[in-house]
Amino acid sequence: MSTAGSSKEPSSASGSKSTQLPVRPKPAATTNGIASSTSSTQQNGGAFDIVHTYRDLLNSDRDLTMGVAAIESLIELLSATPSSTAMELVGLVKNEKAKLLASTPNPLPLLAGADLFEQYLLRSLRGPAATGTGAGTGNNRVLTFDETCQHLLDNKTLFAQRAKDDRDKIAKWGSRYVADGGIVLTAGGSRTVTKILLHAAADQTKHFKVIYIVDAHNKRSAVAVSQLRAAGLEVETISPNKVAYVLGNTKSINLVLVGTEVVMQNGGIISGMGTAQLAHLTRSVKGGIKRFYVAAETHKICRKNPIAYPMVNRVGVSQKDVSKFANIGVDPDPAMLAENDEVDYTEPGLIDGIITEQGVKMASQIWEMVDDYI
């Protein structure tokens, strides 16, 4: 099997967890310590439009996750809308965050990123340390409000590198679970899963195959299959209605690997419709020992828990609830997710491990990561 290009080494940049927020740099002029924006995100006669900014960012880069695009939009907000006090800035961020979340039928991926940024901002405004320059003491001093805002903007380059490195780290962790001689079953077109498989393909000691569940409505799956085949991997494609048959009759499948849009704080995941079904089948269909793993960056952790059926609706996702039989003969509501974009909830008991840039975690460990990371 020919090999794929090897992944880059993770960045050696270190620091506290509050310096790991994933945001890309964007050139901006500065005035009085606060960056001024001249981008197209100035809408409606000069007013900042966070929804337009978010959509522009997401459309401009297919590798950008929804959570990171939300974070970048809030960083743009700091550039475009200077504030004079910390209280004013926090209030502004909360208001714009609410607008952003209200603009989409599935706010959970955005909420995960926006919450991360908000917590980072609050920690920074409490007084990040700067090396003292006066009195010759060498002691640390507390940054002023303007310096704190500029600190957030200046560190966008570091945040960007962290975001890129996260997938490389996940690829290294995840490739360890791809066994020589085995078959990986995957679906969904996850960029992180693709990165894992390409990293494993670069290992000359491993020879494995991939079965990809391809949904005709999911263009990302076709892109992923093309990338994997270009790397020399043997990739077979199947339709979703063959999953149980293939799981039961292909004993060499030892790993079922998917990505996700959101990791809930209880370790469950909100992902494309059919993920929960795949997890249930992995656990229940006889035919060899198979493990169900999820690949996800930690910025996808959301501080919410599904509490009752229909679970995704109860945590803010707006999509059709067929159990109510309320949509017979009614045109689809444009405020709801299109059927092709609908999501389901996979409970933590069906997940054998979550592969993050911080290592492979059991679903029960996500709760600890919420406290430590967010």
Buried (B, 14 or more C-beta within 10 A) or exposed (E): EEBBEEBEEBBEEEEEBBBBBBBBBBEBEEEEBBBEBEBEBBEEEEEBBBBBBBBBBBEEEEEBBBBBBBBBBBBBBBBBBBBEEBEEBBEBBEEBBEEBBEBBBBBBBBBBBBBBBBBBBEEBBEEBEBEEEEEEEEEEBEBEBBBBBBBBBEBBEBBBBBBBBBBBBBBBBBBEBBBEEBBBBBBBBBBBBBBBBBBBBBBEEBEBBBBBBBBEEBEBBBBBBEBBEEBEBEBBEBEBEEBBEBBBEBEBBBBBBBBBBBBBBBBBBBBBBBBBBBBBBBBEBEBBEBBBBBBBBBBBBBBBBBEEEBBBBBBBBBBBBEEEEEEEEEEEEEEBBEEEBBBBBBBBEBBBBBBBBBEBBEBEBBBEBBEEBB
